[in-house]
């Protein structure tokens, strides 16, 4: 859907063990965390190539973590955040 606004928020929420998160089960299957150091390791970074009708193609970042993959808009926001937080390493 076009015209939607996404406002990413970066915050320090304190100790993760003390958080009680209640995600919407219709939208979130599982919550997991990734340390900044993990995201900055080259072996955990990649790209996904998409092709539409065999003509139009584009590439988006993907971040790997065991069975989890951060992709789509979340990966794009993560990549932009890494560029801001660690410009010398990403």
N, C-alpha and C positions, 0 to 999 in steps of 0.2 A: 504494500500500500504506500503510495507516495504521500509526501507532505508530513510525515511523522518526524518528530524531533526527539533525538536521543541525547541525554545529558549524562555522560559518565561521571562518576564521583570517585575520587581516590581519598581514602581515609584510613586512619589508624584506629582500629576498633578495640585495641587492647588485646589481652590474652584470648586466643581463640577458644580455649577450653571453657571460658566463662560465658561465651555467647550462646544464646538460645535463638536459633534461626527457625522460622516457620514459613518456608517457601510455599507458594501456590502449587499444589501437586499437578495442576493442569498445565503448568508452564515449566516446572523444575523437577527433574527426575532425581538428581543427586547434587549435593554440594561438596566441593573439594577445594583445597587451597594449593597454590603453587608459590614457592619462595621466589623472590626476584632473582636470586642466583641461579635457580633452575631455568627460568625463562631466558636468561642471558647465555646459557650454554648452547653453543652452535648445534650440538647433536640433538637438541630438543626443539629446534626451529626448522621449519620447512615451508613449502608453498604448495597450494592446490591449484591446478589449472582447470578452468571451466571452458566449455565450448557450447555455444547455442546454435542450433540448426547447422552445425558444421562450419559456420562462417565467423561469428562473433566470439572472440575468446577473451578471457581475462584471468588474472592470477591474484590469489588472495593468500595471506600468511596463514600458517597453522602452527600451533605449539603442541608438542607431544608430552604426555605424562602417563606412562604405562597404558592402561586401558582407555584413558581419557584423551580426547583431542579437543583443543580449543580452536574453533574455526568460525567462519562467518563474520558477522559484525563484531562479535566478542573478540576475535583474533585481530581484526583491524584496529579496534580500540586499544587492545593490549600492545600492539606494535607501535601505535602512536604514543602511548604512555611510556614505553621503553625508550623511544627516541628522545622524549623529554627528560626522563629520570636518569638515563645512562647514555648520553650522546657519544661518549668516548668508547663505549663498549658495545653499542648496538648500532 
